[in-house]
Each structure stands twice: as C-alpha cells, then as structure tokens.
Amino acid sequence: MMSEPAARLYECGDVVTCPKCGQGIGREFAIDGVVFLECGNVIVHRMDAHCKQCGEPLYWVVPDIKLRRLIKRVLEARERK
C-alpha cells in the first residue's frame, strides 16, 4: 500500500487515442509531473507500436532527462526516510 505523501505524486490523465481511427490506446499517467503512458497494468516511458485497429504507427517517449530527474527525486526522498 502506498503511503499518503507518495500517493499525491500519482495522477491519471486523459485517454490517449489513435490519431487516425480514435481507438483507445491507454491513459496519461503522471508521476511527479512526468507524463507516462498507462496501458493496462503497465506504465510505459518509451513505445514504438502500431494501432491494432487501423495499423497507424504510434510513438510515446518520455525524454531521458525527465526520467533521470524523476528517479533522482525518488531516491532522494527514500534517503530522507
């Protein structure tokens, strides 16, 4: 179970859809301000795929610098406990 302060870092956002056919791909999932893609029970930071419905290429990338900063903040928070 997540502690109360950590729980505030997580936030579900808008549904992400295929730009061609509108098929739902997943949801935006923000962790401390960094927006990932939530697909089922997986949080994605980099994806190169195709829509299952129409075949349209789909891409999702969280810049490495944002990912490094997030990891650094999490590790620093753990050290303070």
C-alpha positions in Angstrom: 0.0 0.0 0.0 1.3 3.5 -0.9 1.9 6.0 1.8 -0.2 9.2 1.8 2.5 11.6 0.6 3.6 9.3 -2.2 0.0 8.8 -3.3 -0.2 12.5 -4.2 2.6 12.1 -6.8 0.4 9.9 -9.0 -2.3 11.3 -11.2 -4.4 9.7 -14.0 -4.9 11.9 -17.1 -6.7 11.9 -20.4 -7.3 8.9 -22.6 -4.7 8.5 -25.3 -6.3 7.5 -28.7 -5.0 6.6 -32.2 -4.8 9.8 -34.2 -6.2 8.0 -37.3 -9.1 5.9 -36.1 -9.7 7.1 -32.5 -9.2 3.7 -30.9 -8.2 3.9 -27.2 -4.5 3.2 -26.6 -4.2 3.9 -22.9 -4.2 6.8 -20.5 -1.8 9.5 -19.5 -0.3 8.7 -16.1 1.7 11.5 -14.4 4.2 10.6 -11.7 5.5 13.7 -10.0 4.8 15.8 -13.2 6.4 13.4 -15.7 3.7 12.0 -18.0 3.9 8.3 -18.9 1.5 6.1 -20.9 -0.5 3.6 -18.9 -1.5 0.6 -21.0 -3.4 -2.0 -18.8 -1.2 -2.7 -15.8 2.0 -1.3 -17.5 3.5 2.2 -17.3 5.3 3.0 -20.5 8.1 5.5 -20.9 9.0 4.6 -24.5 6.8 2.9 -27.1 7.1 2.3 -30.8 4.0 0.4 -31.9 1.0 0.2 -34.3 -2.7 0.6 -33.7 -4.3 -2.8 -33.5 -7.4 -1.4 -35.2 -6.0 0.5 -38.2 -2.3 -0.1 -38.3 -1.3 3.6 -37.7 2.2 4.0 -36.3 2.2 5.1 -32.6 5.1 6.6 -30.6 5.4 7.6 -27.0 8.6 8.9 -25.4 9.4 10.4 -22.1 12.7 12.4 -22.5 15.6 10.7 -20.7 16.4 13.8 -18.8 12.9 14.0 -17.2 13.2 10.3 -16.3 16.6 10.8 -14.7 15.3 13.7 -12.7 12.3 11.7 -11.5 14.5 8.8 -10.4 16.8 11.2 -8.6 13.9 12.8 -6.7 12.5 9.4 -5.7 15.9 8.2 -4.5 16.5 11.4 -2.5 13.0 11.0 -0.9 13.9 7.5 0.1 17.1 8.6 1.7 15.3 11.2 3.8 13.0 8.5 5.5 
